[in-house]
């Protein structure tokens, strides 16, 4: 009887997975990436996020910044109004879809229309991505980062590295092909490890000479070719602060579009307490939760207007927050 129940459970679980909203979305997006004609048809019913020289278009409504989604009809109207061909839509890249399978595309109009013309027409502004990520909500910031990274990749991979011949993107923008050599290029990310070093009661934060006064961060560095994440973390800690990691564990990951497209892999590293007496490095000794409320405001510089930027998207902040939540109360000494 138990075997019958287990078999029924497996069938039910399989049915739910194969018919879930998420699975349907992923399969639909995969079809659009693989079928040029289907993706071209989707462009006529999709929505578009606009960029200009890789800066996303935002619109401020009261105190909030929103990312306008333009319909295909609206895109066609704008291009026609300013006497540009609809072929510009072919330059768009697929970046996702809604639960109802409305596809989302990103399109950079630099070279087609002047920045000021679009801003006046749509009553918004193109904003530097670094600022945009901190004034929109978390879901929107992730979408903008992914869209800009893909647009940037296409802009820098227009020629084959072997033949020097032009490459051609598929309609979805999920790859580029050099027809002279037959080589297919796919968008890539560079792995970066960000490490919060601790001895169990203290966390080590470092700063570069170029940082604004009062700005700190966790250690980080790119993975070298052939390195595992653990090897990169140990090497970076040794190189940057002269400490030897005793144990290491994974925390979280996040796409980060700077300087190009990176996969940030966050880890906690434990070192012996005696090692944290090293000089020339900023140490948040016995940091309490109350102290962190003040300290975290200095993990990023202020924006041009002096307003503090939100830190919800920062892995450095998340690492420190999670670590402090597990620490014992600080000693008075």
LUMTIRO-18089 format. One record per residue (C-alpha): residue number from 1; x, y, z. Coordinates in steps of 0.25 Angstrom, whole numbers, padded with zeros to 4 digits, m for minus. Example, Ala and Ser with C-alpha at 12.3 -4.5 7.8 and 13.67 -1.06 7.14 Angstrom:
2
NODE   nr      X      Y      Z
NODE    1   0049  m0018   0031
NODE    2   0055  m0004   0029
***
This chain:
333
NODE   nr      X      Y      Z
NODE    1   0000   0000   0000
NODE    2   0011   0010   0003
NODE    3   0018   0007  m0010
NODE    4   0004   0011  m0017
NODE    5   0003   0024  m0009
NODE    6   0018   0027  m0012
NODE    7   0015   0025  m0027
NODE    8   0003   0033  m0027
NODE    9   0010   0044  m0020
NODE   10   0022   0044  m0030
NODE   11   0011   0045  m0041
NODE   12   0004   0057  m0035
NODE   13   0017   0064  m0032
NODE   14   0022   0062  m0046
NODE   15   0008   0067  m0052
NODE   16   0009   0080  m0043
NODE   17   0023   0083  m0047
NODE   18   0020   0081  m0062
NODE   19   0008   0090  m0061
NODE   20   0013   0101  m0052
NODE   21   0014   0115  m0056
NODE   22   0029   0116  m0054
NODE   23   0031   0103  m0063
NODE   24   0022   0108  m0074
NODE   25   0029   0122  m0074
NODE   26   0043   0115  m0075
NODE   27   0038   0106  m0086
NODE   28   0032   0118  m0094
NODE   29   0044   0126  m0093
NODE   30   0053   0115  m0097
NODE   31   0044   0113  m0110
NODE   32   0046   0128  m0113
NODE   33   0061   0127  m0111
NODE   34   0061   0115  m0121
NODE   35   0051   0119  m0131
NODE   36   0054   0132  m0139
NODE   37   0041   0133  m0146
NODE   38   0033   0131  m0133
NODE   39   0041   0141  m0126
NODE   40   0039   0151  m0137
NODE   41   0024   0149  m0136
NODE   42   0025   0151  m0121
NODE   43   0032   0165  m0123
NODE   44   0018   0169  m0129
NODE   45   0011   0167  m0116
NODE   46   0022   0169  m0106
NODE   47   0026   0180  m0097
NODE   48   0039   0188  m0098
NODE   49   0048   0194  m0088
NODE   50   0056   0206  m0094
NODE   51   0071   0209  m0092
NODE   52   0080   0220  m0098
NODE   53   0095   0217  m0098
NODE   54   0092   0206  m0087
NODE   55   0085   0216  m0078
NODE   56   0070   0211  m0075
NODE   57   0058   0220  m0077
NODE   58   0051   0223  m0064
NODE   59   0039   0232  m0061
NODE   60   0037   0238  m0047
NODE   61   0022   0237  m0042
NODE   62   0021   0245  m0029
NODE   63   0032   0240  m0020
NODE   64   0034   0227  m0028
NODE   65   0043   0223  m0040
NODE   66   0036   0214  m0050
NODE   67   0041   0207  m0062
NODE   68   0031   0209  m0073
NODE   69   0027   0197  m0082
NODE   70   0024   0201  m0096
NODE   71   0015   0193  m0105
NODE   72   0019   0189  m0119
NODE   73   0009   0198  m0124
NODE   74   0015   0210  m0116
NODE   75   0029   0206  m0121
NODE   76   0024   0206  m0135
NODE   77   0017   0220  m0133
NODE   78   0030   0226  m0128
NODE   79   0039   0221  m0139
NODE   80   0029   0225  m0149
NODE   81   0028   0239  m0143
NODE   82   0042   0242  m0144
NODE   83   0044   0235  m0157
NODE   84   0052   0223  m0153
NODE   85   0050   0209  m0158
NODE   86   0043   0198  m0151
NODE   87   0055   0189  m0153
NODE   88   0061   0196  m0140
NODE   89   0052   0186  m0133
NODE   90   0060   0175  m0138
NODE   91   0072   0180  m0129
NODE   92   0064   0177  m0117
NODE   93   0067   0166  m0107
NODE   94   0058   0156  m0100
NODE   95   0059   0158  m0085
NODE   96   0047   0151  m0079
NODE   97   0032   0149  m0080
NODE   98   0020   0151  m0071
NODE   99   0012   0140  m0064
NODE  100   0002   0142  m0076
NODE  101   0013   0140  m0086
NODE  102   0015   0154  m0090
NODE  103   0029   0155  m0095
NODE  104   0038   0166  m0090
NODE  105   0049   0172  m0099
NODE  106   0060   0182  m0096
NODE  107   0064   0192  m0107
NODE  108   0075   0202  m0108
NODE  109   0071   0214  m0117
NODE  110   0085   0220  m0117
NODE  111   0088   0223  m0132
NODE  112   0073   0224  m0135
NODE  113   0068   0235  m0127
NODE  114   0074   0246  m0119
NODE  115   0073   0244  m0104
NODE  116   0066   0258  m0102
NODE  117   0055   0255  m0112
NODE  118   0051   0242  m0106
NODE  119   0051   0248  m0092
NODE  120   0042   0259  m0096
NODE  121   0033   0250  m0104
NODE  122   0031   0240  m0092
NODE  123   0033   0249  m0081
NODE  124   0044   0242  m0073
NODE  125   0059   0242  m0073
NODE  126   0070   0232  m0076
NODE  127   0077   0229  m0063
NODE  128   0091   0224  m0060
NODE  129   0089   0209  m0057
NODE  130   0097   0211  m0043
NODE  131   0087   0221  m0039
NODE  132   0075   0214  m0045
NODE  133   0077   0201  m0037
NODE  134   0075   0208  m0024
NODE  135   0063   0216  m0027
NODE  136   0054   0205  m0033
NODE  137   0049   0193  m0026
NODE  138   0057   0180  m0025
NODE  139   0050   0172  m0036
NODE  140   0051   0184  m0045
NODE  141   0066   0186  m0042
NODE  142   0069   0171  m0045
NODE  143   0062   0173  m0058
NODE  144   0070   0186  m0062
NODE  145   0083   0179  m0058
NODE  146   0080   0167  m0067
NODE  147   0075   0175  m0078
NODE  148   0087   0185  m0078
NODE  149   0097   0173  m0077
NODE  150   0091   0166  m0089
NODE  151   0091   0179  m0097
NODE  152   0105   0182  m0093
NODE  153   0110   0168  m0097
NODE  154   0104   0169  m0111
NODE  155   0110   0183  m0113
NODE  156   0124   0177  m0110
NODE  157   0123   0164  m0118
NODE  158   0119   0169  m0132
NODE  159   0131   0162  m0138
NODE  160   0137   0148  m0137
NODE  161   0150   0147  m0129
NODE  162   0155   0137  m0139
NODE  163   0152   0142  m0152
NODE  164   0149   0157  m0150
NODE  165   0136   0155  m0158
NODE  166   0123   0161  m0153
NODE  167   0115   0152  m0144
NODE  168   0099   0152  m0145
NODE  169   0090   0151  m0133
NODE  170   0078   0142  m0133
NODE  171   0065   0149  m0131
NODE  172   0064   0147  m0116
NODE  173   0078   0151  m0114
NODE  174   0082   0139  m0107
NODE  175   0094   0136  m0116
NODE  176   0102   0142  m0127
NODE  177   0108   0134  m0139
NODE  178   0119   0136  m0148
NODE  179   0115   0129  m0161
NODE  180   0129   0130  m0167
NODE  181   0135   0121  m0156
NODE  182   0122   0114  m0151
NODE  183   0125   0118  m0136
NODE  184   0114   0121  m0127
NODE  185   0116   0131  m0116
NODE  186   0107   0132  m0103
NODE  187   0106   0142  m0093
NODE  188   0115   0140  m0081
NODE  189   0117   0145  m0067
NODE  190   0130   0146  m0059
NODE  191   0130   0139  m0045
NODE  192   0134   0148  m0034
NODE  193   0135   0144  m0019
NODE  194   0131   0153  m0008
NODE  195   0136   0149   0006
NODE  196   0132   0154   0020
NODE  197   0144   0150   0029
NODE  198   0141   0147   0043
NODE  199   0147   0141   0056
NODE  200   0133   0138   0062
NODE  201   0131   0151   0069
NODE  202   0137   0161   0060
NODE  203   0136   0164   0045
NODE  204   0147   0170   0036
NODE  205   0143   0181   0027
NODE  206   0153   0187   0017
NODE  207   0154   0200   0009
NODE  208   0162   0205  m0003
NODE  209   0169   0218  m0003
NODE  210   0160   0223  m0014
NODE  211   0147   0220  m0005
NODE  212   0140   0232   0001
NODE  213   0143   0235   0015
NODE  214   0135   0225   0024
NODE  215   0132   0215   0013
NODE  216   0135   0200   0016
NODE  217   0132   0187   0009
NODE  218   0135   0172   0009
NODE  219   0147   0166   0002
NODE  220   0144   0162  m0012
NODE  221   0152   0157  m0025
NODE  222   0150   0150  m0038
NODE  223   0152   0135  m0040
NODE  224   0165   0132  m0047
NODE  225   0164   0122  m0058
NODE  226   0164   0108  m0052
NODE  227   0160   0112  m0038
NODE  228   0149   0107  m0030
NODE  229   0141   0117  m0022
NODE  230   0147   0112  m0009
NODE  231   0161   0114  m0015
NODE  232   0158   0128  m0019
NODE  233   0152   0132  m0006
NODE  234   0165   0127   0002
NODE  235   0174   0133  m0008
NODE  236   0167   0147  m0008
NODE  237   0167   0147   0007
NODE  238   0182   0144   0008
NODE  239   0186   0154  m0003
NODE  240   0177   0166   0002
NODE  241   0179   0165   0017
NODE  242   0189   0154   0020
NODE  243   0180   0144   0027
NODE  244   0178   0129   0026
NODE  245   0164   0124   0025
NODE  246   0161   0112   0034
NODE  247   0147   0109   0029
NODE  248   0138   0115   0018
NODE  249   0123   0113   0015
NODE  250   0114   0119   0004
NODE  251   0103   0129   0007
NODE  252   0096   0134  m0006
NODE  253   0099   0139  m0020
NODE  254   0095   0151  m0029
NODE  255   0097   0156  m0043
NODE  256   0104   0169  m0043
NODE  257   0106   0177  m0056
NODE  258   0118   0185  m0052
NODE  259   0129   0186  m0058
NODE  260   0122   0177  m0068
NODE  261   0114   0165  m0064
NODE  262   0118   0158  m0052
NODE  263   0112   0146  m0043
NODE  264   0115   0150  m0029
NODE  265   0117   0138  m0020
NODE  266   0116   0142  m0005
NODE  267   0123   0134   0005
NODE  268   0126   0134   0020
NODE  269   0141   0132   0024
NODE  270   0145   0128   0038
NODE  271   0159   0131   0043
NODE  272   0166   0130   0057
NODE  273   0164   0142   0066
NODE  274   0179   0145   0067
NODE  275   0180   0148   0052
NODE  276   0170   0159   0053
NODE  277   0180   0168   0060
NODE  278   0187   0171   0047
NODE  279   0189   0186   0045
NODE  280   0185   0195   0033
NODE  281   0171   0189   0032
NODE  282   0158   0194   0037
NODE  283   0152   0184   0046
NODE  284   0138   0185   0052
NODE  285   0141   0180   0065
NODE  286   0130   0173   0073
NODE  287   0120   0180   0065
NODE  288   0106   0180   0071
NODE  289   0093   0181   0063
NODE  290   0091   0195   0068
NODE  291   0105   0199   0064
NODE  292   0102   0193   0050
NODE  293   0090   0202   0048
NODE  294   0100   0213   0047
NODE  295   0111   0206   0041
NODE  296   0103   0200   0029
NODE  297   0100   0214   0024
NODE  298   0114   0216   0020
NODE  299   0115   0203   0012
NODE  300   0112   0212   0000
NODE  301   0115   0226  m0004
NODE  302   0104   0237  m0004
NODE  303   0097   0240  m0017
NODE  304   0099   0254  m0023
NODE  305   0088   0260  m0015
NODE  306   0093   0255  m0002
NODE  307   0082   0245   0000
NODE  308   0086   0231   0006
NODE  309   0084   0220  m0004
NODE  310   0077   0207  m0001
NODE  311   0085   0195   0002
NODE  312   0075   0184   0000
NODE  313   0083   0179  m0013
NODE  314   0096   0179  m0007
NODE  315   0102   0165  m0003
NODE  316   0112   0172   0006
NODE  317   0101   0177   0014
NODE  318   0094   0164   0014
NODE  319   0106   0156   0018
NODE  320   0109   0166   0030
NODE  321   0094   0166   0034
NODE  322   0093   0151   0035
NODE  323   0106   0149   0042
NODE  324   0103   0160   0053
NODE  325   0089   0153   0055
NODE  326   0097   0140   0059
NODE  327   0107   0147   0068
NODE  328   0107   0148   0083
NODE  329   0105   0161   0090
NODE  330   0117   0170   0090
NODE  331   0125   0172   0102
NODE  332   0126   0185   0109
NODE  333   0141   0185   0107
***
